[in-house]
Amino acid sequence: MGQRNPKLLCVDDDQQSLSVRRVFLEAFGFDVTTCSSPRLSLRYADLTEYSAAILDFQMPEMNGGELAEELKKRNPQMPIVILSALSALPDDTPNSYDAFMCKGESGFALVNKVQELIATAEKDEAAAERKPLGVMRKVPAMAGIVAGIVAEKIESRRGHHGSLHLTKNPVA
């Protein structure tokens, strides 16, 4: 049986950064899921077991430290790297991440750090049996993802047309 590629969750409100990071990480064999919404990324994490997460720090909705804290509640063993343009994180940042790196650092350094953290997590988990996500946990998460996507579409249409006009077709 072949070895599966590690699954990464990358969250950043900057779409261009996400696109570049995805291409770079996929070149190193990672299976990358990107998301520009911290709240929506939590729904993804409810549905998929990721090998690690790479989070921007400065984002709307919640910062990377707060997102890391929420992700660790869902999967305490998942390694989390906070990647930021800041040279240091604020003192009040929740300590729920495993590594901090500046966006100016080499992409190779990021790959090495992620590989190192995943290897350590896999060693730690070797003795413990992981429980698969139950169907009851997946269904509400899937509904949340759909609701998030619909909300984003509605907001984008409001932005283009000023206001949104919905019509309702009664079913006969």
C-alpha positions as CSV (number, residue, x, y, z in Angstrom):
1,M,0.0,0.0,0.0
2,G,1.4,3.4,-1.0
3,Q,2.2,6.2,1.4
4,R,-0.3,9.0,1.4
5,N,0.7,12.6,1.0
6,P,0.4,14.7,4.2
7,K,-2.7,16.9,4.1
8,L,-2.1,20.6,5.0
9,L,-4.7,23.2,5.8
10,C,-3.5,26.7,4.8
11,V,-5.5,29.7,6.0
12,D,-4.7,33.3,4.9
13,D,-7.0,36.1,4.0
14,D,-4.6,37.0,1.1
15,Q,-5.7,34.9,-1.9
16,Q,-2.4,35.5,-3.7
17,S,-0.3,34.3,-0.8
18,L,-2.5,31.2,-0.6
19,S,-2.1,30.4,-4.3
20,V,1.7,30.8,-4.1
21,R,1.9,28.7,-0.9
22,R,-0.3,26.0,-2.4
23,V,1.8,25.6,-5.5
24,F,5.1,25.6,-3.5
25,L,3.9,23.1,-0.9
26,E,2.3,20.8,-3.6
27,A,5.7,20.7,-5.3
28,F,7.0,19.0,-2.1
29,G,4.3,16.4,-2.2
30,F,1.8,17.9,0.2
31,D,-2.0,17.7,-0.4
32,V,-3.0,21.3,0.3
33,T,-6.4,22.7,1.2
34,T,-6.5,26.5,1.2
35,C,-9.1,28.7,2.8
36,S,-9.3,32.5,3.1
37,S,-11.9,32.5,6.0
38,P,-10.8,31.4,9.5
39,R,-14.4,30.5,10.4
40,L,-14.9,28.4,7.3
41,S,-11.5,26.7,7.9
42,L,-12.9,25.4,11.2
43,R,-15.6,23.6,9.3
44,Y,-13.0,22.1,7.0
45,A,-11.1,20.9,10.0
46,D,-14.3,19.2,11.3
47,L,-14.6,17.2,8.1
48,T,-11.0,16.4,7.3
49,E,-8.1,15.1,9.4
50,Y,-5.1,17.3,8.4
51,S,-1.5,16.4,9.1
52,A,-0.7,20.1,9.9
53,A,-2.0,23.6,9.5
54,I,-0.3,26.8,8.4
55,L,-2.0,29.9,9.5
56,D,-1.6,33.6,8.8
57,F,-1.7,35.7,11.9
58,Q,-3.4,38.9,10.9
59,M,-6.8,38.0,9.5
60,P,-10.3,39.4,9.9
61,E,-12.8,37.3,11.9
62,M,-10.1,36.0,14.2
63,N,-6.3,36.1,14.3
64,G,-4.1,33.0,13.7
65,G,-3.5,32.5,17.5
66,E,-7.2,32.3,18.1
67,L,-7.7,30.1,15.1
68,A,-4.9,27.8,16.3
69,E,-6.6,27.6,19.7
70,E,-9.9,26.5,18.1
71,L,-8.1,24.0,15.8
72,K,-6.3,22.4,18.8
73,K,-9.7,21.9,20.5
74,R,-10.7,19.8,17.5
75,N,-7.4,18.0,17.0
76,P,-4.9,18.5,19.8
77,Q,-2.2,16.5,18.0
78,M,-2.3,18.5,14.8
79,P,0.9,20.6,14.4
80,I,0.2,24.3,13.7
81,V,2.6,26.8,12.2
82,I,1.8,30.5,12.4
83,L,3.2,32.4,9.4
84,S,3.2,36.1,9.7
85,A,4.6,39.3,8.4
86,L,5.2,40.3,12.0
87,S,8.6,39.7,13.5
88,A,7.1,38.5,16.7
89,L,3.6,37.6,17.9
90,P,1.8,39.9,20.5
91,D,2.3,38.8,24.1
92,D,-1.4,38.0,24.5
93,T,-1.4,35.5,21.6
94,P,-2.8,32.1,22.8
95,N,0.0,29.5,23.0
96,S,-1.8,26.9,20.9
97,Y,0.7,26.8,18.0
98,D,3.8,24.6,17.5
99,A,6.0,27.0,15.5
100,F,6.1,30.6,14.5
101,M,7.8,31.7,11.3
102,C,8.0,35.1,9.5
103,K,6.7,35.3,5.9
104,G,10.1,36.6,4.9
105,E,11.8,33.3,5.8
106,S,12.6,30.8,3.1
107,G,9.9,28.6,1.8
108,F,12.3,25.7,2.2
109,A,12.5,26.5,5.9
110,L,8.7,26.3,6.1
111,V,8.7,23.0,4.3
112,N,11.4,21.6,6.7
113,K,9.6,22.9,9.7
114,V,6.2,21.3,8.6
115,Q,7.9,18.0,7.8
116,E,9.7,18.0,11.2
117,L,6.4,18.8,13.1
118,I,4.5,16.1,11.2
119,A,7.2,13.5,11.8
120,T,7.2,14.3,15.5
121,A,3.3,14.2,15.7
122,E,3.3,10.8,13.9
123,K,5.8,9.4,16.4
124,D,3.7,10.7,19.3
125,E,0.6,9.2,17.8
126,A,2.1,5.8,17.0
127,A,1.2,4.4,20.4
128,A,-2.3,6.0,20.5
129,E,-5.1,4.9,18.3
130,R,-6.8,7.7,16.5
131,K,-10.6,7.8,16.4
132,P,-12.2,8.4,13.0
133,L,-14.7,11.2,12.7
134,G,-18.2,10.0,13.2
135,V,-20.9,10.6,10.7
136,M,-22.8,12.7,13.3
137,R,-19.9,15.1,13.5
138,K,-19.4,15.3,9.7
139,V,-23.0,16.2,8.8
140,P,-23.2,19.5,10.8
141,A,-19.8,20.5,9.6
142,M,-20.8,19.9,5.9
143,A,-23.9,22.0,6.5
144,G,-21.7,24.8,7.9
145,I,-19.4,24.7,4.9
146,V,-22.4,25.0,2.5
147,A,-23.8,27.8,4.6
148,G,-20.5,29.6,4.6
149,I,-20.1,29.3,0.8
150,V,-23.7,30.6,0.3
151,A,-23.1,33.5,2.6
152,E,-19.9,34.4,0.7
153,K,-21.8,34.3,-2.6
154,I,-24.5,36.5,-1.3
155,E,-22.0,39.0,0.0
156,S,-20.1,39.0,-3.3
157,R,-23.4,39.7,-5.2
158,R,-24.3,42.5,-2.8
159,G,-20.9,44.1,-3.6
160,H,-21.5,44.0,-7.3
161,H,-25.1,45.0,-7.5
162,G,-25.5,47.2,-4.4
163,S,-28.4,45.2,-3.0
164,L,-29.5,41.6,-3.4
165,H,-33.0,40.8,-4.6
166,L,-34.1,37.2,-4.1
167,T,-37.2,35.9,-5.6
168,K,-39.1,32.8,-4.3
169,N,-40.8,30.4,-6.7
170,P,-43.6,28.7,-4.9
171,V,-43.8,25.0,-5.5
172,A,-47.2,24.0,-7.0
